[in-house]
Amino acid sequence: MSLSRTRVTLASGVLLGTLAATAAWAQWFTSGRTTAISQAESISFSVDAVTITGPPLRPGGAGGLRIRLTNHKPFAVRVVMVLADGPVTVDAAHPGCVRTGVSLVSPIYTSWLLAPRQTKEFATSNKVRMTNGSDNGCQGAMFHVPLRATATTA
Amino acid sequence: MTAAPRRRARSRVAAVAAVTAATATAAATGTAFGAWTTPAGGGSGTAAAGTLGTPPTVTATAQPGRAVRVTWTAVTPAPGGYRVERRRSNGDWEAAGPGCASPGAASATCTDAAVPPGQWFYRVAARQGAWLGTPAATTAPVAVNGAPANQAGEAADDGAGRHPTPSTPTPATTPVTAPVTTPGATPAPTATAPPEPTPPPSAPPS
């Protein structure tokens, strides 16, 4: 009986140790950090505002992107990518603007660090482009550029 | 230890091992920490498109050899280039000849060569890609090779280069705008007027 309990305890201990080591390795492998984050502490951040910077778009031209982000969690996160999140659309006042020629360079790889519960603005240039194929009816139009950002634990 | 407790002990060990192995595998593949990376942030921005400017001034001047020199004021900000068009009094706008086919961004003048005889109006618009700006105001008429330089002459222009002379050779009266006549050309009607390809029956002998 005593021998059996000892074996059970030993086996459990070895296996638990293996688990802990494997989990730690897995976390390091995924995030490059050793700080543990449980499932309950999932990342939560929001894109508060997006501004297309620079002069108005013209065929062959490009504009910058300014994004304000908020990290809602008590640990730092790093925004690693910004992606187009659907087609660019044009305002209703320009029905002749069928081929907008406008697109977001996607993906945009970033390394923007957000401290715990921080709101911060980031900027990147020449990421919204207009091709020479933009319809003549697009002059003076307003374009809606949807995007999303992906973050990881810092 | 009897056989029954021993079996229970072995079962416990096996159960612990199975659970532990499964958990370890999940951790190793990262699925247990799937919240580390998230596509949580979404938003959108608004981008405004610009417009192409209009050249403030455009002038057209007749040149020797049935040519017309077109000059305009550059647009700011600079477009990709310009489009130069011409038309007869009652005709439709058409692209100017090779000399003015596609002036570049730095251009502010061009010479439309081998212009068919007649009276011509010019206009210039900025272009960029498929965009074309609002053209500048039309120039005053330019008479090439002795075309009529008065209203009567303009009205008689059939849009195909034929310029029948007035039945009564009266002097030009009240021109709409100051015409420019190609140097060396003689105002119609005269014997030196350019040959008419198909003169209308009503045209009097010159």
Interface residues (C-beta under 8 A of the other chain):
Chain A: M1 L3 S4 R5 R7 V8 A11 S12 L15 L16 T18 L19 T22 A23 W25 A26 Q27 F29 T30 S31 I37 Q39 E41 S42 I43 S44 F45 S46 V47 D48 A49 V50 T51 I52 P55 P56 L57 R58 P59 G60 G61 G63 L65 I67 L69 V79 V80 L83 D85 C97 G101 V102 V128 M130 T131 N132 G133 S134 D135 N136 C138 Q139 G140 A141 M142 F143 H144 V145 P146 L147 R148 A149 T150 A151 T152 T153
Chain B: M1 P5 R6 A9 R10 R12 V13 V16 A17 T20 A21 T23 A24 A27 A28 T29 G30 A32 F33 G34 A35 W36 T37 T38 P39 A40 G41 G42 G43 S44 G45 T46 A47 A48 A49 G50 T51 L52 P77 G80 Q128 G129 A130 W131 L132 G133
